[in-house]
């Protein structure tokens, strides 16, 4: 947000855009954390086949009990 420059018309939306940016960073952090956990488990078990990418991490979220909340949070 430090690099963004808002015109007079866009300045009124600066707070909203900052919140959207914070949610975006949180969603990315969630996906990277899930992928990192799978990577650590794969290294611990010496099984490279269980390393996942973004689509597999989203698929894993889809199979969790709170899938609607988790996928909705990431989609935001």
CHARMM internal coordinates of N, CA and C (Angstrom, degrees):
IC EDIT
DIST 1 N 1 CA 1.4552
DIST 1 CA 1 C 1.5297
ANGL 1 N 1 CA 1 C 110.67
DIST 1 C 2 N 1.3218
ANGL 1 CA 1 C 2 N 117.69
DIHE 1 N 1 CA 1 C 2 N -21.69
DIST 2 N 2 CA 1.4545
ANGL 1 C 2 N 2 CA 119.68
DIHE 1 CA 1 C 2 N 2 CA 179.76
DIST 2 CA 2 C 1.5206
ANGL 2 N 2 CA 2 C 111.48
DIHE 1 C 2 N 2 CA 2 C -66.04
DIST 2 C 3 N 1.3210
ANGL 2 CA 2 C 3 N 116.74
DIHE 2 N 2 CA 2 C 3 N -27.23
DIST 3 N 3 CA 1.4685
ANGL 2 C 3 N 3 CA 120.89
DIHE 2 CA 2 C 3 N 3 CA -177.23
DIST 3 CA 3 C 1.5229
ANGL 3 N 3 CA 3 C 112.85
DIHE 2 C 3 N 3 CA 3 C -89.36
DIST 3 C 4 N 1.3122
ANGL 3 CA 3 C 4 N 117.98
DIHE 3 N 3 CA 3 C 4 N -8.66
DIST 4 N 4 CA 1.4626
ANGL 3 C 4 N 4 CA 120.36
DIHE 3 CA 3 C 4 N 4 CA -177.32
DIST 4 CA 4 C 1.5225
ANGL 4 N 4 CA 4 C 110.34
DIHE 3 C 4 N 4 CA 4 C -85.02
DIST 4 C 5 N 1.3081
ANGL 4 CA 4 C 5 N 114.93
DIHE 4 N 4 CA 4 C 5 N 139.14
DIST 5 N 5 CA 1.4515
ANGL 4 C 5 N 5 CA 121.08
DIHE 4 CA 4 C 5 N 5 CA 177.66
DIST 5 CA 5 C 1.5199
ANGL 5 N 5 CA 5 C 107.03
DIHE 4 C 5 N 5 CA 5 C -118.23
DIST 5 C 6 N 1.3256
ANGL 5 CA 5 C 6 N 115.92
DIHE 5 N 5 CA 5 C 6 N 126.52
DIST 6 N 6 CA 1.4536
ANGL 5 C 6 N 6 CA 120.88
DIHE 5 CA 5 C 6 N 6 CA -178.53
DIST 6 CA 6 C 1.5233
ANGL 6 N 6 CA 6 C 109.78
DIHE 5 C 6 N 6 CA 6 C -105.55
DIST 6 C 7 N 1.3103
ANGL 6 CA 6 C 7 N 115.41
DIHE 6 N 6 CA 6 C 7 N 138.06
DIST 7 N 7 CA 1.4607
ANGL 6 C 7 N 7 CA 119.30
DIHE 6 CA 6 C 7 N 7 CA 173.15
DIST 7 CA 7 C 1.5238
ANGL 7 N 7 CA 7 C 108.12
DIHE 6 C 7 N 7 CA 7 C -75.98
DIST 7 C 8 N 1.2942
ANGL 7 CA 7 C 8 N 116.14
DIHE 7 N 7 CA 7 C 8 N 175.62
DIST 8 N 8 CA 1.4685
ANGL 7 C 8 N 8 CA 119.40
DIHE 7 CA 7 C 8 N 8 CA 179.55
DIST 8 CA 8 C 1.5222
ANGL 8 N 8 CA 8 C 111.60
DIHE 7 C 8 N 8 CA 8 C -59.60
DIST 8 C 9 N 1.3426
ANGL 8 CA 8 C 9 N 116.90
DIHE 8 N 8 CA 8 C 9 N -37.50
DIST 9 N 9 CA 1.4618
ANGL 8 C 9 N 9 CA 120.39
DIHE 8 CA 8 C 9 N 9 CA -179.88
DIST 9 CA 9 C 1.5257
ANGL 9 N 9 CA 9 C 111.08
DIHE 8 C 9 N 9 CA 9 C -71.18
DIST 9 C 10 N 1.3260
ANGL 9 CA 9 C 10 N 118.62
DIHE 9 N 9 CA 9 C 10 N -33.59
DIST 10 N 10 CA 1.4520
ANGL 9 C 10 N 10 CA 122.22
DIHE 9 CA 9 C 10 N 10 CA -177.88
DIST 10 CA 10 C 1.5099
ANGL 10 N 10 CA 10 C 114.14
DIHE 9 C 10 N 10 CA 10 C -85.86
DIST 10 C 11 N 1.3316
ANGL 10 CA 10 C 11 N 117.58
DIHE 10 N 10 CA 10 C 11 N -13.07
DIST 11 N 11 CA 1.4628
ANGL 10 C 11 N 11 CA 121.17
DIHE 10 CA 10 C 11 N 11 CA -177.38
DIST 11 CA 11 C 1.5189
ANGL 11 N 11 CA 11 C 112.06
DIHE 10 C 11 N 11 CA 11 C -63.71
DIST 11 C 12 N 1.3078
ANGL 11 CA 11 C 12 N 117.51
DIHE 11 N 11 CA 11 C 12 N -29.01
DIST 12 N 12 CA 1.4630
ANGL 11 C 12 N 12 CA 120.00
DIHE 11 CA 11 C 12 N 12 CA -179.74
DIST 12 CA 12 C 1.5207
ANGL 12 N 12 CA 12 C 112.28
DIHE 11 C 12 N 12 CA 12 C -69.88
DIST 12 C 13 N 1.3201
ANGL 12 CA 12 C 13 N 117.55
DIHE 12 N 12 CA 12 C 13 N -18.97
DIST 13 N 13 CA 1.4572
ANGL 12 C 13 N 13 CA 121.79
DIHE 12 CA 12 C 13 N 13 CA -179.85
DIST 13 CA 13 C 1.5244
ANGL 13 N 13 CA 13 C 112.96
DIHE 12 C 13 N 13 CA 13 C -100.64
DIST 13 C 14 N 1.3027
ANGL 13 CA 13 C 14 N 118.20
DIHE 13 N 13 CA 13 C 14 N 6.92
DIST 14 N 14 CA 1.4531
ANGL 13 C 14 N 14 CA 121.73
DIHE 13 CA 13 C 14 N 14 CA -175.24
DIST 14 CA 14 C 1.5224
ANGL 14 N 14 CA 14 C 111.93
DIHE 13 C 14 N 14 CA 14 C -60.44
DIST 14 C 15 N 1.3273
ANGL 14 CA 14 C 15 N 118.46
DIHE 14 N 14 CA 14 C 15 N -43.98
DIST 15 N 15 CA 1.4662
ANGL 14 C 15 N 15 CA 121.57
DIHE 14 CA 14 C 15 N 15 CA 179.43
DIST 15 CA 15 C 1.5189
ANGL 15 N 15 CA 15 C 111.97
DIHE 14 C 15 N 15 CA 15 C -62.27
DIST 15 C 16 N 1.3297
ANGL 15 CA 15 C 16 N 116.38
DIHE 15 N 15 CA 15 C 16 N -42.25
DIST 16 N 16 CA 1.4602
ANGL 15 C 16 N 16 CA 120.80
DIHE 15 CA 15 C 16 N 16 CA 178.83
DIST 16 CA 16 C 1.5231
ANGL 16 N 16 CA 16 C 110.87
DIHE 15 C 16 N 16 CA 16 C -64.43
DIST 16 C 17 N 1.3205
ANGL 16 CA 16 C 17 N 116.56
DIHE 16 N 16 CA 16 C 17 N -42.80
DIST 17 N 17 CA 1.4582
ANGL 16 C 17 N 17 CA 120.08
DIHE 16 CA 16 C 17 N 17 CA 179.19
DIST 17 CA 17 C 1.5216
ANGL 17 N 17 CA 17 C 111.59
DIHE 16 C 17 N 17 CA 17 C -65.69
DIST 17 C 18 N 1.3117
ANGL 17 CA 17 C 18 N 117.20
DIHE 17 N 17 CA 17 C 18 N -34.61
DIST 18 N 18 CA 1.4656
ANGL 17 C 18 N 18 CA 119.70
DIHE 17 CA 17 C 18 N 18 CA 176.66
DIST 18 CA 18 C 1.5234
ANGL 18 N 18 CA 18 C 110.71
DIHE 17 C 18 N 18 CA 18 C -65.27
DIST 18 C 19 N 1.3194
ANGL 18 CA 18 C 19 N 118.10
DIHE 18 N 18 CA 18 C 19 N -41.07
DIST 19 N 19 CA 1.4650
ANGL 18 C 19 N 19 CA 121.59
DIHE 18 CA 18 C 19 N 19 CA 178.42
DIST 19 CA 19 C 1.5245
ANGL 19 N 19 CA 19 C 110.97
DIHE 18 C 19 N 19 CA 19 C -64.54
DIST 19 C 20 N 1.3280
ANGL 19 CA 19 C 20 N 116.70
DIHE 19 N 19 CA 19 C 20 N -41.95
DIST 20 N 20 CA 1.4646
ANGL 19 C 20 N 20 CA 120.34
DIHE 19 CA 19 C 20 N 20 CA 178.10
DIST 20 CA 20 C 1.5252
ANGL 20 N 20 CA 20 C 109.85
DIHE 19 C 20 N 20 CA 20 C -61.75
DIST 20 C 21 N 1.3204
ANGL 20 CA 20 C 21 N 116.95
DIHE 20 N 20 CA 20 C 21 N -40.78
DIST 21 N 21 CA 1.4542
ANGL 20 C 21 N 21 CA 120.87
DIHE 20 CA 20 C 21 N 21 CA 177.41
DIST 21 CA 21 C 1.5161
ANGL 21 N 21 CA 21 C 112.30
DIHE 20 C 21 N 21 CA 21 C -63.11
DIST 21 C 22 N 1.3334
ANGL 21 CA 21 C 22 N 117.55
DIHE 21 N 21 CA 21 C 22 N -39.15
DIST 22 N 22 CA 1.4594
ANGL 21 C 22 N 22 CA 121.30
DIHE 21 CA 21 C 22 N 22 CA 178.38
DIST 22 CA 22 C 1.5229
ANGL 22 N 22 CA 22 C 111.40
DIHE 21 C 22 N 22 CA 22 C -65.16
DIST 22 C 23 N 1.3248
ANGL 22 CA 22 C 23 N 116.88
DIHE 22 N 22 CA 22 C 23 N -41.10
DIST 23 N 23 CA 1.4636
ANGL 22 C 23 N 23 CA 120.90
DIHE 22 CA 22 C 23 N 23 CA 178.24
DIST 23 CA 23 C 1.5268
ANGL 23 N 23 CA 23 C 109.86
DIHE 22 C 23 N 23 CA 23 C -65.66
DIST 23 C 24 N 1.3243
ANGL 23 CA 23 C 24 N 117.08
DIHE 23 N 23 CA 23 C 24 N -39.45
DIST 24 N 24 CA 1.4575
ANGL 23 C 24 N 24 CA 121.10
DIHE 23 CA 23 C 24 N 24 CA 178.46
DIST 24 CA 24 C 1.5216
ANGL 24 N 24 CA 24 C 111.11
DIHE 23 C 24 N 24 CA 24 C -61.33
DIST 24 C 25 N 1.3069
ANGL 24 CA 24 C 25 N 116.22
DIHE 24 N 24 CA 24 C 25 N -45.26
DIST 25 N 25 CA 1.4642
ANGL 24 C 25 N 25 CA 120.00
DIHE 24 CA 24 C 25 N 25 CA 179.99
DIST 25 CA 25 C 1.5297
ANGL 25 N 25 CA 25 C 110.07
DIHE 24 C 25 N 25 CA 25 C -64.39
DIST 25 C 26 N 1.3231
ANGL 25 CA 25 C 26 N 117.97
DIHE 25 N 25 CA 25 C 26 N -39.22
DIST 26 N 26 CA 1.4638
ANGL 25 C 26 N 26 CA 121.07
DIHE 25 CA 25 C 26 N 26 CA 178.96
DIST 26 CA 26 C 1.5261
ANGL 26 N 26 CA 26 C 111.07
DIHE 25 C 26 N 26 CA 26 C -64.62
DIST 26 C 27 N 1.3373
ANGL 26 CA 26 C 27 N 117.78
DIHE 26 N 26 CA 26 C 27 N -40.51
DIST 27 N 27 CA 1.4674
ANGL 26 C 27 N 27 CA 121.03
DIHE 26 CA 26 C 27 N 27 CA 179.25
DIST 27 CA 27 C 1.5251
ANGL 27 N 27 CA 27 C 110.71
DIHE 26 C 27 N 27 CA 27 C -65.98
DIST 27 C 28 N 1.3264
ANGL 27 CA 27 C 28 N 116.67
DIHE 27 N 27 CA 27 C 28 N -41.98
DIST 28 N 28 CA 1.4638
ANGL 27 C 28 N 28 CA 119.37
DIHE 27 CA 27 C 28 N 28 CA 177.53
DIST 28 CA 28 C 1.5232
ANGL 28 N 28 CA 28 C 110.89
DIHE 27 C 28 N 28 CA 28 C -64.25
DIST 28 C 29 N 1.3204
ANGL 28 CA 28 C 29 N 115.54
DIHE 28 N 28 CA 28 C 29 N -39.50
DIST 29 N 29 CA 1.4663
ANGL 28 C 29 N 29 CA 119.83
DIHE 28 CA 28 C 29 N 29 CA 179.07
DIST 29 CA 29 C 1.5199
ANGL 29 N 29 CA 29 C 110.63
DIHE 28 C 29 N 29 CA 29 C -63.08
DIST 29 C 30 N 1.3404
ANGL 29 CA 29 C 30 N 117.33
DIHE 29 N 29 CA 29 C 30 N -39.73
DIST 30 N 30 CA 1.4579
ANGL 29 C 30 N 30 CA 121.25
DIHE 29 CA 29 C 30 N 30 CA 178.24
DIST 30 CA 30 C 1.5246
ANGL 30 N 30 CA 30 C 110.98
DIHE 29 C 30 N 30 CA 30 C -61.68
DIST 30 C 31 N 1.3326
ANGL 30 CA 30 C 31 N 117.33
DIHE 30 N 30 CA 30 C 31 N -48.44
DIST 31 N 31 CA 1.4663
ANGL 30 C 31 N 31 CA 120.41
DIHE 30 CA 30 C 31 N 31 CA -179.86
DIST 31 CA 31 C 1.5243
ANGL 31 N 31 CA 31 C 111.83
DIHE 30 C 31 N 31 CA 31 C -64.18
DIST 31 C 32 N 1.3244
ANGL 31 CA 31 C 32 N 117.15
DIHE 31 N 31 CA 31 C 32 N -41.90
DIST 32 N 32 CA 1.4599
ANGL 31 C 32 N 32 CA 119.35
DIHE 31 CA 31 C 32 N 32 CA 179.42
DIST 32 CA 32 C 1.5279
ANGL 32 N 32 CA 32 C 111.34
DIHE 31 C 32 N 32 CA 32 C -67.23
DIST 32 C 33 N 1.3180
ANGL 32 CA 32 C 33 N 117.27
DIHE 32 N 32 CA 32 C 33 N -33.46
DIST 33 N 33 CA 1.4626
ANGL 32 C 33 N 33 CA 120.34
DIHE 32 CA 32 C 33 N 33 CA 176.62
DIST 33 CA 33 C 1.5163
ANGL 33 N 33 CA 33 C 110.82
DIHE 32 C 33 N 33 CA 33 C -65.43
DIST 33 C 34 N 1.3303
ANGL 33 CA 33 C 34 N 117.12
DIHE 33 N 33 CA 33 C 34 N -44.73
DIST 34 N 34 CA 1.4660
ANGL 33 C 34 N 34 CA 120.71
DIHE 33 CA 33 C 34 N 34 CA 178.57
DIST 34 CA 34 C 1.5267
ANGL 34 N 34 CA 34 C 110.07
DIHE 33 C 34 N 34 CA 34 C -61.36
DIST 34 C 35 N 1.3232
ANGL 34 CA 34 C 35 N 116.57
DIHE 34 N 34 CA 34 C 35 N -45.25
DIST 35 N 35 CA 1.4552
ANGL 34 C 35 N 35 CA 119.95
DIHE 34 CA 34 C 35 N 35 CA 179.55
DIST 35 CA 35 C 1.5273
ANGL 35 N 35 CA 35 C 110.91
DIHE 34 C 35 N 35 CA 35 C -64.60
DIST 35 C 36 N 1.3232
ANGL 35 CA 35 C 36 N 117.23
DIHE 35 N 35 CA 35 C 36 N -37.20
DIST 36 N 36 CA 1.4565
ANGL 35 C 36 N 36 CA 120.78
DIHE 35 CA 35 C 36 N 36 CA 177.88
DIST 36 CA 36 C 1.5065
ANGL 36 N 36 CA 36 C 112.95
DIHE 35 C 36 N 36 CA 36 C -66.53
DIST 36 C 37 N 1.3313
ANGL 36 CA 36 C 37 N 116.98
DIHE 36 N 36 CA 36 C 37 N -38.45
DIST 37 N 37 CA 1.4619
ANGL 36 C 37 N 37 CA 120.36
DIHE 36 CA 36 C 37 N 37 CA 177.78
DIST 37 CA 37 C 1.5218
ANGL 37 N 37 CA 37 C 110.05
DIHE 36 C 37 N 37 CA 37 C -64.52
DIST 37 C 38 N 1.3319
ANGL 37 CA 37 C 38 N 116.90
DIHE 37 N 37 CA 37 C 38 N -44.40
DIST 38 N 38 CA 1.4619
ANGL 37 C 38 N 38 CA 119.20
DIHE 37 CA 37 C 38 N 38 CA 176.75
DIST 38 CA 38 C 1.5263
ANGL 38 N 38 CA 38 C 111.14
DIHE 37 C 38 N 38 CA 38 C -61.18
DIST 38 C 39 N 1.3253
ANGL 38 CA 38 C 39 N 117.32
DIHE 38 N 38 CA 38 C 39 N -37.90
DIST 39 N 39 CA 1.4589
ANGL 38 C 39 N 39 CA 120.60
DIHE 38 CA 38 C 39 N 39 CA 178.20
DIST 39 CA 39 C 1.5287
ANGL 39 N 39 CA 39 C 111.11
DIHE 38 C 39 N 39 CA 39 C -64.84
DIST 39 C 40 N 1.3208
ANGL 39 CA 39 C 40 N 117.54
DIHE 39 N 39 CA 39 C 40 N -43.30
DIST 40 N 40 CA 1.4619
ANGL 39 C 40 N 40 CA 120.52
DIHE 39 CA 39 C 40 N 40 CA 178.31
DIST 40 CA 40 C 1.5222
ANGL 40 N 40 CA 40 C 112.24
DIHE 39 C 40 N 40 CA 40 C -64.86
DIST 40 C 41 N 1.3307
ANGL 40 CA 40 C 41 N 116.47
DIHE 40 N 40 CA 40 C 41 N -40.56
DIST 41 N 41 CA 1.4663
ANGL 40 C 41 N 41 CA 120.05
DIHE 40 CA 40 C 41 N 41 CA 177.70
DIST 41 CA 41 C 1.5274
ANGL 41 N 41 CA 41 C 109.82
DIHE 40 C 41 N 41 CA 41 C -64.63
DIST 41 C 42 N 1.3232
ANGL 41 CA 41 C 42 N 117.17
DIHE 41 N 41 CA 41 C 42 N -40.74
DIST 42 N 42 CA 1.4659
ANGL 41 C 42 N 42 CA 120.38
DIHE 41 CA 41 C 42 N 42 CA 178.59
DIST 42 CA 42 C 1.5257
ANGL 42 N 42 CA 42 C 110.88
DIHE 41 C 42 N 42 CA 42 C -63.12
DIST 42 C 43 N 1.3159
ANGL 42 CA 42 C 43 N 116.86
DIHE 42 N 42 CA 42 C 43 N -40.87
DIST 43 N 43 CA 1.4629
ANGL 42 C 43 N 43 CA 120.10
DIHE 42 CA 42 C 43 N 43 CA 178.34
DIST 43 CA 43 C 1.5214
ANGL 43 N 43 CA 43 C 110.98
DIHE 42 C 43 N 43 CA 43 C -67.47
DIST 43 C 44 N 1.3205
ANGL 43 CA 43 C 44 N 116.85
DIHE 43 N 43 CA 43 C 44 N -40.42
DIST 44 N 44 CA 1.4622
ANGL 43 C 44 N 44 CA 121.02
DIHE 43 CA 43 C 44 N 44 CA -179.32
DIST 44 CA 44 C 1.5239
ANGL 44 N 44 CA 44 C 111.22
DIHE 43 C 44 N 44 CA 44 C -64.12
DIST 44 C 45 N 1.3388
ANGL 44 CA 44 C 45 N 115.94
DIHE 44 N 44 CA 44 C 45 N -42.21
DIST 45 N 45 CA 1.4694
ANGL 44 C 45 N 45 CA 121.07
DIHE 44 CA 44 C 45 N 45 CA -178.33
DIST 45 CA 45 C 1.5243
ANGL 45 N 45 CA 45 C 112.93
DIHE 44 C 45 N 45 CA 45 C -87.93
DIST 45 C 46 N 1.3240
ANGL 45 CA 45 C 46 N 117.67
DIHE 45 N 45 CA 45 C 46 N -4.38
DIST 46 N 46 CA 1.4559
ANGL 45 C 46 N 46 CA 122.98
DIHE 45 CA 45 C 46 N 46 CA -177.00
DIST 46 CA 46 C 1.5316
ANGL 46 N 46 CA 46 C 111.21
DIHE 45 C 46 N 46 CA 46 C 57.67
DIST 46 C 47 N 1.3507
ANGL 46 CA 46 C 47 N 114.85
DIHE 46 N 46 CA 46 C 47 N 45.41
DIST 47 N 47 CA 1.4634
ANGL 46 C 47 N 47 CA 121.81
DIHE 46 CA 46 C 47 N 47 CA 179.47
DIST 47 CA 47 C 1.5245
ANGL 47 N 47 CA 47 C 108.52
DIHE 46 C 47 N 47 CA 47 C -129.34
DIST 47 C 48 N 1.3049
ANGL 47 CA 47 C 48 N 117.02
DIHE 47 N 47 CA 47 C 48 N 92.40
DIST 48 N 48 CA 1.4516
ANGL 47 C 48 N 48 CA 121.13
DIHE 47 CA 47 C 48 N 48 CA -179.55
DIST 48 CA 48 C 1.5128
ANGL 48 N 48 CA 48 C 113.81
DIHE 47 C 48 N 48 CA 48 C -66.54
DIST 48 C 49 N 1.3170
ANGL 48 CA 48 C 49 N 117.55
DIHE 48 N 48 CA 48 C 49 N -15.30
DIST 49 N 49 CA 1.4633
ANGL 48 C 49 N 49 CA 120.57
DIHE 48 CA 48 C 49 N 49 CA -176.85
DIST 49 CA 49 C 1.5153
ANGL 49 N 49 CA 49 C 112.82
DIHE 48 C 49 N 49 CA 49 C -73.30
DIST 49 C 50 N 1.3327
ANGL 49 CA 49 C 50 N 118.75
DIHE 49 N 49 CA 49 C 50 N -14.38
DIST 50 N 50 CA 1.4661
ANGL 49 C 50 N 50 CA 118.68
DIHE 49 CA 49 C 50 N 50 CA -178.33
DIST 50 CA 50 C 1.5283
ANGL 50 N 50 CA 50 C 112.48
DIHE 49 C 50 N 50 CA 50 C -97.85
DIST 50 C 51 N 1.3312
ANGL 50 CA 50 C 51 N 117.51
DIHE 50 N 50 CA 50 C 51 N 8.22
DIST 51 N 51 CA 1.4669
ANGL 50 C 51 N 51 CA 120.33
DIHE 50 CA 50 C 51 N 51 CA 174.08
DIST 51 CA 51 C 1.5203
ANGL 51 N 51 CA 51 C 107.99
DIHE 50 C 51 N 51 CA 51 C -70.65
DIST 51 C 52 N 1.3345
ANGL 51 CA 51 C 52 N 117.26
DIHE 51 N 51 CA 51 C 52 N 134.21
DIST 52 N 52 CA 1.4614
ANGL 51 C 52 N 52 CA 121.04
DIHE 51 CA 51 C 52 N 52 CA -174.43
DIST 52 CA 52 C 1.5232
ANGL 52 N 52 CA 52 C 110.69
DIHE 51 C 52 N 52 CA 52 C -116.60
DIST 52 C 53 N 1.3195
ANGL 52 CA 52 C 53 N 113.64
DIHE 52 N 52 CA 52 C 53 N 159.28
DIST 53 N 53 CA 1.4591
ANGL 52 C 53 N 53 CA 121.69
DIHE 52 CA 52 C 53 N 53 CA 173.31
DIST 53 CA 53 C 1.5196
ANGL 53 N 53 CA 53 C 109.18
DIHE 52 C 53 N 53 CA 53 C -106.77
DIST 53 C 54 N 1.3084
ANGL 53 CA 53 C 54 N 115.78
DIHE 53 N 53 CA 53 C 54 N -166.20
DIST 54 N 54 CA 1.4584
ANGL 53 C 54 N 54 CA 121.09
DIHE 53 CA 53 C 54 N 54 CA -177.31
DIST 54 CA 54 C 1.5223
ANGL 54 N 54 CA 54 C 111.81
DIHE 53 C 54 N 54 CA 54 C -63.06
DIST 54 C 55 N 1.3247
ANGL 54 CA 54 C 55 N 117.99
DIHE 54 N 54 CA 54 C 55 N -45.50
DIST 55 N 55 CA 1.4629
ANGL 54 C 55 N 55 CA 120.21
DIHE 54 CA 54 C 55 N 55 CA -177.39
DIST 55 CA 55 C 1.5279
ANGL 55 N 55 CA 55 C 111.42
DIHE 54 C 55 N 55 CA 55 C -65.35
DIST 55 C 56 N 1.3250
ANGL 55 CA 55 C 56 N 116.97
DIHE 55 N 55 CA 55 C 56 N -38.29
DIST 56 N 56 CA 1.4619
ANGL 55 C 56 N 56 CA 119.49
DIHE 55 CA 55 C 56 N 56 CA 178.05
DIST 56 CA 56 C 1.5241
ANGL 56 N 56 CA 56 C 111.26
DIHE 55 C 56 N 56 CA 56 C -68.92
DIST 56 C 57 N 1.3459
ANGL 56 CA 56 C 57 N 117.13
DIHE 56 N 56 CA 56 C 57 N -36.45
DIST 57 N 57 CA 1.4666
ANGL 56 C 57 N 57 CA 120.48
DIHE 56 CA 56 C 57 N 57 CA 177.34
DIST 57 CA 57 C 1.5233
ANGL 57 N 57 CA 57 C 110.55
DIHE 56 C 57 N 57 CA 57 C -64.46
DIST 57 C 58 N 1.3377
ANGL 57 CA 57 C 58 N 116.95
DIHE 57 N 57 CA 57 C 58 N -40.04
DIST 58 N 58 CA 1.4649
ANGL 57 C 58 N 58 CA 119.74
DIHE 57 CA 57 C 58 N 58 CA 176.29
DIST 58 CA 58 C 1.5270
ANGL 58 N 58 CA 58 C 111.14
DIHE 57 C 58 N 58 CA 58 C -67.02
DIST 58 C 59 N 1.3214
ANGL 58 CA 58 C 59 N 116.84
DIHE 58 N 58 CA 58 C 59 N -37.43
DIST 59 N 59 CA 1.4634
ANGL 58 C 59 N 59 CA 120.51
DIHE 58 CA 58 C 59 N 59 CA 175.78
DIST 59 CA 59 C 1.5156
ANGL 59 N 59 CA 59 C 111.67
DIHE 58 C 59 N 59 CA 59 C -63.89
DIST 59 C 60 N 1.3308
ANGL 59 CA 59 C 60 N 116.74
DIHE 59 N 59 CA 59 C 60 N -38.03
DIST 60 N 60 CA 1.4663
ANGL 59 C 60 N 60 CA 120.59
DIHE 59 CA 59 C 60 N 60 CA 176.65
DIST 60 CA 60 C 1.5235
ANGL 60 N 60 CA 60 C 110.16
DIHE 59 C 60 N 60 CA 60 C -64.47
DIST 60 C 61 N 1.3282
ANGL 60 CA 60 C 61 N 117.19
DIHE 60 N 60 CA 60 C 61 N -41.36
DIST 61 N 61 CA 1.4686
ANGL 60 C 61 N 61 CA 120.24
DIHE 60 CA 60 C 61 N 61 CA 177.15
DIST 61 CA 61 C 1.5301
ANGL 61 N 61 CA 61 C 111.08
DIHE 60 C 61 N 61 CA 61 C -61.93
DIST 61 C 62 N 1.3405
ANGL 61 CA 61 C 62 N 115.72
DIHE 61 N 61 CA 61 C 62 N -36.52
DIST 62 N 62 CA 1.4614
ANGL 61 C 62 N 62 CA 120.47
DIHE 61 CA 61 C 62 N 62 CA -178.62
DIST 62 CA 62 C 1.5299
ANGL 62 N 62 CA 62 C 111.92
DIHE 61 C 62 N 62 CA 62 C -64.45
DIST 62 C 63 N 1.3236
ANGL 62 CA 62 C 63 N 117.90
DIHE 62 N 62 CA 62 C 63 N -24.55
DIST 63 N 63 CA 1.4597
ANGL 62 C 63 N 63 CA 121.17
DIHE 62 CA 62 C 63 N 63 CA -177.97
DIST 63 CA 63 C 1.5259
ANGL 63 N 63 CA 63 C 113.42
DIHE 62 C 63 N 63 CA 63 C -95.46
DIST 63 C 64 N 1.3149
ANGL 63 CA 63 C 64 N 117.60
DIHE 63 N 63 CA 63 C 64 N 6.77
DIST 64 N 64 CA 1.4617
ANGL 63 C 64 N 64 CA 121.38
DIHE 63 CA 63 C 64 N 64 CA 179.67
DIST 64 CA 64 C 1.5260
ANGL 64 N 64 CA 64 C 110.37
DIHE 63 C 64 N 64 CA 64 C -88.50
DIST 64 C 65 N 1.3500
ANGL 64 CA 64 C 65 N 118.22
DIHE 64 N 64 CA 64 C 65 N 157.25
DIST 65 N 65 CA 1.4679
ANGL 64 C 65 N 65 CA 120.62
DIHE 64 CA 64 C 65 N 65 CA -178.42
DIST 65 CA 65 C 1.5355
ANGL 65 N 65 CA 65 C 113.81
DIHE 64 C 65 N 65 CA 65 C -58.54
DIST 65 C 66 N 1.3156
ANGL 65 CA 65 C 66 N 118.47
DIHE 65 N 65 CA 65 C 66 N -35.88
DIST 66 N 66 CA 1.4595
ANGL 65 C 66 N 66 CA 121.68
DIHE 65 CA 65 C 66 N 66 CA -179.20
DIST 66 CA 66 C 1.5258
ANGL 66 N 66 CA 66 C 110.47
DIHE 65 C 66 N 66 CA 66 C -99.14
DIST 66 C 67 N 1.3327
ANGL 66 CA 66 C 67 N 116.51
DIHE 66 N 66 CA 66 C 67 N 41.86
DIST 67 N 67 CA 1.4585
ANGL 66 C 67 N 67 CA 120.89
DIHE 66 CA 66 C 67 N 67 CA -171.50
DIST 67 CA 67 C 1.5216
ANGL 67 N 67 CA 67 C 113.38
DIHE 66 C 67 N 67 CA 67 C -59.80
DIST 67 C 68 N 1.3230
ANGL 67 CA 67 C 68 N 117.96
DIHE 67 N 67 CA 67 C 68 N -39.01
DIST 68 N 68 CA 1.4586
ANGL 67 C 68 N 68 CA 119.40
DIHE 67 CA 67 C 68 N 68 CA -177.88
DIST 68 CA 68 C 1.5297
ANGL 68 N 68 CA 68 C 111.44
DIHE 67 C 68 N 68 CA 68 C -65.75
DIST 68 C 69 N 1.3201
ANGL 68 CA 68 C 69 N 116.60
DIHE 68 N 68 CA 68 C 69 N -41.04
DIST 69 N 69 CA 1.4517
ANGL 68 C 69 N 69 CA 120.61
DIHE 68 CA 68 C 69 N 69 CA 178.93
DIST 69 CA 69 C 1.5198
ANGL 69 N 69 CA 69 C 111.26
DIHE 68 C 69 N 69 CA 69 C -68.13
DIST 69 C 70 N 1.3297
ANGL 69 CA 69 C 70 N 116.97
DIHE 69 N 69 CA 69 C 70 N -45.82
DIST 70 N 70 CA 1.4573
ANGL 69 C 70 N 70 CA 120.87
DIHE 69 CA 69 C 70 N 70 CA -177.32
DIST 70 CA 70 C 1.5268
ANGL 70 N 70 CA 70 C 111.99
DIHE 69 C 70 N 70 CA 70 C -65.68
DIST 70 C 71 N 1.3223
ANGL 70 CA 70 C 71 N 117.07
DIHE 70 N 70 CA 70 C 71 N -47.08
DIST 71 N 71 CA 1.4595
ANGL 70 C 71 N 71 CA 119.95
DIHE 70 CA 70 C 71 N 71 CA 179.37
DIST 71 CA 71 C 1.5257
ANGL 71 N 71 CA 71 C 111.03
DIHE 70 C 71 N 71 CA 71 C -67.27
DIST 71 C 72 N 1.3180
ANGL 71 CA 71 C 72 N 117.01
DIHE 71 N 71 CA 71 C 72 N -35.09
DIST 72 N 72 CA 1.4655
ANGL 71 C 72 N 72 CA 120.40
DIHE 71 CA 71 C 72 N 72 CA 176.55
DIST 72 CA 72 C 1.5133
ANGL 72 N 72 CA 72 C 111.51
DIHE 71 C 72 N 72 CA 72 C -65.37
DIST 72 C 73 N 1.3232
ANGL 72 CA 72 C 73 N 117.53
DIHE 72 N 72 CA 72 C 73 N -39.83
DIST 73 N 73 CA 1.4549
ANGL 72 C 73 N 73 CA 120.89
DIHE 72 CA 72 C 73 N 73 CA 178.71
DIST 73 CA 73 C 1.5206
ANGL 73 N 73 CA 73 C 110.88
DIHE 72 C 73 N 73 CA 73 C -65.30
DIST 73 C 74 N 1.3258
ANGL 73 CA 73 C 74 N 116.83
DIHE 73 N 73 CA 73 C 74 N -40.80
DIST 74 N 74 CA 1.4572
ANGL 73 C 74 N 74 CA 120.00
DIHE 73 CA 73 C 74 N 74 CA 179.02
DIST 74 CA 74 C 1.5232
ANGL 74 N 74 CA 74 C 110.43
DIHE 73 C 74 N 74 CA 74 C -70.81
DIST 74 C 75 N 1.3219
ANGL 74 CA 74 C 75 N 117.55
DIHE 74 N 74 CA 74 C 75 N -36.57
DIST 75 N 75 CA 1.4640
ANGL 74 C 75 N 75 CA 121.07
DIHE 74 CA 74 C 75 N 75 CA -179.74
DIST 75 CA 75 C 1.5279
ANGL 75 N 75 CA 75 C 111.80
DIHE 74 C 75 N 75 CA 75 C -66.68
DIST 75 C 76 N 1.3193
ANGL 75 CA 75 C 76 N 116.81
DIHE 75 N 75 CA 75 C 76 N -33.04
DIST 76 N 76 CA 1.4533
ANGL 75 C 76 N 76 CA 119.32
DIHE 75 CA 75 C 76 N 76 CA 177.14
DIST 76 CA 76 C 1.5118
ANGL 76 N 76 CA 76 C 110.30
DIHE 75 C 76 N 76 CA 76 C -60.06
END
COOR INIT
IC SEED 1 N 1 CA 1 C
IC BUILD
